[in-house]
Amino acid sequence: MKKSNINGHADKRKVNPEWFTDKTWMKVLSDKIKSKDQDIYHVHFENGSRTKLHFHNGNQVLMAVKGKGSLELFKKFGSKKIEFKIKRIERISLSEGDIVHIPAKTFHTHGSINKNKEFSHIAINILPKKNSIYKTTWYESDFKNKVTKII
């Protein structure tokens, strides 16, 4: 058994800036506690930052830790793999203590809703099957109705 703490700025890691709209950083909690069945991250969104549109090959659980955020779910239209239409089908507000399950292969985005405040959550990425790799596919979009490329 391994114990760790999510507070403080030690061990923070930069994220790929192409996957977020503004300043975001995270801690890889699964490494700290030696978890092998899921990837666990503590993600901090600043200045209204959010993820770009994406989906995962496994389920994901988000637990809001600080501030106010949102989760937006999208539906894909068309059969093209790279350029296609999207439509937001749901927006869920996230406050401290909220928890939400995102099924595999669901197009979504999440992050801060306030340009002047931070939002953070714990993300638990559940491996699709034993000994597999958790994959995320990222897209460039206008967050309204079209996707232009895979990032």
Residue pairs with C-beta under 8 A, 6 or more apart in sequence:
2 32
2 33
2 34
3 33
4 29
4 32
4 33
6 27
6 29
6 42
6 65
6 122
11 27
11 28
11 32
12 25
12 26
12 27
12 44
13 25
13 26
13 27
13 28
14 25
15 24
15 25
15 26
15 43
18 52
18 138
18 151
19 51
19 52
19 54
19 138
19 151
20 45
20 49
20 50
20 51
20 52
20 111
21 48
21 49
21 50
21 51
21 52
21 111
22 45
22 46
22 47
22 48
22 49
22 50
23 45
23 46
23 47
23 49
24 43
24 44
24 45
24 46
24 49
24 51
24 111
25 43
25 44
26 41
26 42
26 43
26 44
27 41
27 42
28 39
28 40
28 41
29 35
29 40
29 41
29 42
29 122
30 38
30 39
30 40
30 41
33 40
37 126
37 127
37 130
38 124
38 125
38 126
38 127
38 134
39 124
39 125
39 127
39 134
40 122
40 123
40 124
40 125
41 122
41 123
41 125
42 65
42 120
42 121
42 122
43 120
43 121
43 122
43 123
44 118
44 119
44 120
45 69
45 111
45 112
45 118
45 119
45 120
46 112
46 118
47 112
47 115
47 116
48 111
48 112
48 113
48 114
48 115
48 116
49 111
49 112
50 69
50 70
50 109
50 110
50 111
50 112
51 109
51 110
51 111
52 109
52 138
52 139
52 140
52 141
52 151
53 74
53 86
53 107
53 108
53 109
53 138
53 139
53 140
53 141
53 143
53 147
54 107
54 108
54 109
54 136
54 137
54 138
54 139
55 104
55 105
55 106
55 107
55 108
55 136
55 137
56 102
56 104
56 105
56 106
56 125
56 134
56 135
56 136
56 137
57 104
57 105
57 128
57 134
57 135
57 136
58 104
58 125
58 126
58 127
58 128
58 132
58 134
59 101
59 102
59 103
59 104
59 125
59 126
59 128
60 101
60 102
60 123
60 124
60 125
60 126
61 99
61 100
61 101
61 102
61 123
61 124
61 126
62 71
62 94
62 99
62 100
62 102
62 110
62 121
62 122
62 123
62 124
63 97
63 98
63 99
63 121
63 122
63 124
64 94
64 95
64 96
64 97
64 98
64 99
64 119
64 120
64 121
65 96
65 120
65 121
65 122
66 96
66 118
66 119
66 120
67 96
67 112
67 114
67 117
67 118
67 119
67 120
68 93
68 94
68 95
68 112
68 113
68 114
68 117
68 119
69 93
69 94
69 110
69 111
69 112
69 113
69 119
69 121
70 91
70 92
70 93
70 94
70 110
70 111
70 113
71 91
71 92
71 94
71 100
71 102
71 108
71 109
71 110
72 88
72 90
72 91
72 92
72 108
72 109
72 110
72 143
73 88
73 89
73 90
73 91
73 92
73 102
73 106
73 107
73 108
74 86
74 87
74 88
74 89
74 107
74 108
74 109
75 86
75 87
75 89
75 107
76 84
76 85
76 86
76 107
76 147
77 84
77 85
77 86
77 87
78 84
78 85
81 150
82 147
82 149
82 150
83 146
83 147
83 148
83 149
84 146
84 147
85 145
85 146
85 147
86 107
86 141
86 144
86 145
86 146
86 147
87 145
88 143
88 144
92 100
93 113
94 100
94 110
94 119
94 121
102 108
104 128
107 139
109 143
110 121
111 119
112 118
112 119
113 119
125 134
125 136
126 134
127 133
127 134
128 134
137 150
138 150
138 151
139 147
139 148
139 149
139 150
139 151
140 147
140 148
140 149
140 150
140 151
141 147
141 148
142 148
